[in-house]
Every structure is written in structure tokens, then in C-alpha cells.
Amino acid sequence: MVFLNEYHLSGLFIGICTFLIIGLFHPIVVKAEYYWGTRCWWIFLLLGIGGVAASLCVESVPVASLLGVFAFSSFWTIKEIFEQEKRVKKGWFPKNPKRTYKF
């Protein structure tokens, strides 16, 4: 972290990692809905709460920032899981043939 602070790269580092974290959550949403449906939303709630708690316990600003990004990306994923179910219903994404759907 000293290197990032010395060369004023903390903001760039946080931005790149934020981009990667958000990009990682998209396929997670698709796969989670495919295999478990919307009933897995509580996992992302627990991940978000854990990320917030960890962010509050860490002194390093870049690490705390990334934990906060992870936490709120987890919270946003709860919404996206339910939106993904609607996209599957519209036929934009494939249904899992091993699951039964409400629609």
C-alpha cells in the first residue's frame, strides 16, 4: 500500500478493482439464478453484511473501500437475482431443465 500512496495510485487501484468486482458479479448472478433460483438471495445478504463489517474493521483506506464495494455489490446482486428471473421468463436466458419454475 505504501507504493500506491507514494505514487498516488490509490484511486486508480480502487477504480480498477471496483470494475473487476462488478464484472465478477454478473456471471455469478446468472449462474446463481440458473442453479438455485431466487432462493439464494440470503447468501448475498450475508456476504454484504460481512463486507460492511469487515470494511468497518480495516484501517487501510483502499482495502476498506474495496470491501465496501464488495458489500454493496452483494446487496445489489439481491435485486439482480430477481431481475434475472424475469429475464429467464422473457426467454433472454436459458431455463435450467432440472428446476421447476413458478411461471
N, C-alpha and C positions, 0 to 999 in steps of 0.2 A: 504494500500500500504506500510505502514511502516513495517508491518510483512514480506512482500515479500522482501523488501530491507534488513531488518535486518538479515534474514536467507538466503539471496542470492538465492531466489526462483523466481525472476522476469523472467528469461529466461525460466524456466520450465513452469511457468504460461502462458507466451506468447505462448510457443510451444503447450501446451495442448489446449488453446483457439483457436489457429490457426487451429489445427486439427479438432476441433469441428465446426468451421465456415466453413471450406472447406467441411466437411462432411454434413453440413446442406444444402449447395448449390446444392448438387447432386439431391436430391429429388425435390428441388424447380425447377430445370431445367426441369426435367421430367414432373412435374405437369403443369408448365407454358406452355410448348410446347403443352401438351395434350389439355389444355383448351383454350389457346389463340394463339397458333402457334408462328411464329416468329415476329408477330406484337407487342409483348410486350417487345422487346429489349430496347426501350427507357426508360422503368421503371428502368431497371438495370443501364442504363447510368446515370439517375438522382440519383439513390442510390449511385453509385460510386462517382459522383461529390460531393454529400452531405457528403460522408465518408471522402473524401480528405479534404474538407473544415473543417469538424469537427476535423480531425486529426491535421490540422494546428493551430487550436484554443485551443487545450488542452495542458496543461503543463506537465501532468503526462506521462512519457515515456511509461509505459505499456498500458495505455488507448489509447494514440496516436498510438502506434504500432498496437493495435487490430483494431482501426478504419481504419488504413491503410490497414490491411489485409482484413477487410470487404470491403473497397472501391475497392481494386484490385480484390477481388473475384467477386464482382459485375461486374467489367469490363470483367473479364474472362467469366462470365456467358453469356454475349452477344455472344461471339464466340460459346459457348456450346449450346445455343438455336438453332443456325443454324446447328450445328453438330447433335443435337438431331433430327432435322427434317430429316436429311439424314439417321439416324438410324431407324427412323419410316418408311421411304421409303424402306429401306432394309428389313423391317419386324422384326427387332430386338426388337421393342417396339410397343405396340398396337396403332392403329389409333383411334381417337375419332369419333364415328359414327355420332355425331351431327355436325361435322365440314366438310367443303369441303376442299380438298387439291389441290394444284397446280399440283400434279403428278398423 
